[in-house]
Amino acid sequence: MRRRVEASEPGELDLVPLMNLVVCLVPLVLLGASLTPVGVIESQAPRFCTQCQGGGDGPTLGLMVHLGRDAIQVRASGDPALSEHPADLAPDDDAALYRLLADLKRRYPEETLVTVTADERVPYRRVVAALDTMRHQIDGPVPDREALARGVTATDERGRPRLLFPDVSFAVAR
């Protein structure tokens, strides 16, 4: 004897266990997100006005540092020597970069902006090391990388760090 199979409506899904699981997992995900360290590089958006870079009314230095895989190139449109013959430094010579920037800061003390470009093949840690080199003035001479690494940041009369070029602006390298 054959049984007839009657078509019946499918039953409702029990979503309560699934919802309980989601309710338990959401706080864990939020807790994990709050404990995740996030690194931030303080920088400015690129500026397209050459007269508004330094914040003053006069012409600016127009300092640009290009981080390439084979060299670091420093160019300054407002400096006669660096506008015609940009400085080419070794790709990992932070001490030479610092000495050049410190010399420019002595000659142009009001200037605060440097525009940074980098090749896409330059490692991120190289960009961060160059940015660190550009920001704070070191107390004393910087003959080599070791002296730069152990250098003490110079401070002003209030104990705040003296800044070399604190306003970093990224631009697209073409």
N, C-alpha and C positions, 0 to 999 in steps of 0.2 A: 504494500500500500504506500502510495506516495503522499508525501505531505505537501501541501501547498504553502509556498512562502509568500507571506503577505508583505506588500510594500508598506513600510512604516516610515514615519518621519524620523530623521536622525535626532538623537538626544542633544540637549544643550551641553556645551563644554563647561567643565568646572574650572573657571579661571582663578579661583581663590588661591590655590597653592602657588600659581605663577605670580600673582600679584603680591603675595607674601614674600616671595623670593626677591622681587624687584624692590620692595619696600626695605628689605634687609640689606640689599646691595648698594642702594643709593648713598646711604651715609658712609659706607666704606669707601666708595669711589670719591666722594667729596673730601673725606679725611685724607686719602692718598694724594689728591690734588693739592691740598693745602700744605702738605709736607714735602712736596717736590720742589727742589731748589731751582730758582730761575735766575739766570744771569742777564744783566741789563747793561748795555753800553749807552751812556748818555751822549746824544749827538743831536744835531739840528738837521732839518730838511735842507736840501740844496737851495741856494739862493741864486737868482738869475740877475740880480742888480749888482753891478760891480761897485757902485758908489755907496751901497748900504751895508757892506760887509763888516767893516770895523766898528760901526756904530757911530762914527764921527762924521763931520761934514766934509773933511778933506779926502784926497785920494787914498786908497788903501794899498797895502802891500800886495794883495792878491796871491797869497801863499798857497801853493798846491804841492801835495806830496803824492806821488804815484808809487804804489807798492807793486813791483813787477816780480816775476819769478826769478829773473836774472839780475835785477838791480832795483834800487830805490832812487827815483828821480825827484829832485826838489827844484821847483820853478817858482819864481815870484815876479809878477808883471810889474810891480812897483819898485823893484830893486834893479838898477842897471846891469849889474854883473850877472844876476840869476835869470834875468829876462832873456838875455842874448845867449848865455851859455849855462843851461841848467846843470845842477850838480848831480852826478851819477855816483851812487854809493853802492857798496856791496849789499846784497839782498838781506843779510842778517846783521849788518853793522849798526846796531842801535846806538853805540857810543858816538860814532861819526855823525849819525843823524841828530843826536842830541847836541853835539858841539856846534853843528851848523845852525840848528834852530835857536840855540842859546845866543849865538853871535847875531842872528837876525833880531832876536828880542832886545839885545843891547842897543842895536841901531834903530829899532822901531818899537819903543816900549809901549805905545798905546795899542798896538796891534794884538788882537786876541783870536782871530779866526784863521783856521787852516782847513782847506778843502782836501779831502782824502779820496783817492781812487785806488782800486786794487784790481789786478787781473783775477779772473775767475779761478785760476789754478793756484793762487796763493792760499796757503792754509789759514784757517780762521785764527789760530793761535798767533801767527805772524802779524795779522792785522791788529789784534788786541795788544801785542807787545809794542807795536809802533805807536798805537794810541796812548799807551801808558808813558812812552818816551816823550810824547809831545805835550803832555799835560802839566807836569809838576817840575819846578826848578829844583835842581840838586845843589846842596850846599857843598861847595868845593869843586875841584877839577874832576873831569870825567875823561881819563885817558883811554879806558878800554871798557869792555862789557862787564867785567867783574866789578869795576869801580862804580859803574852805573847801577848794577844790581844791588850793591850794598850801600849805595849813596843815601844820604839822609836828606829828606825833603826840606828845603829852605822854608823858613816861616817869616812872616812880617812881624811888626811890633805887637800885634794883638795875639800872636801865636797861630794864626791861620796859615795854611800852606800858600807859598808864593806860586802863582800859576805861570806857566810858560805860554801855551796857546790853549786855553780851556775850551774855546768854542770850536768844536769839530763838526764839520759838515761833510757828509758823504756825497759823492757825485758818481755818475755812471762813467766807467772807463770805456772808451771806444777806440 
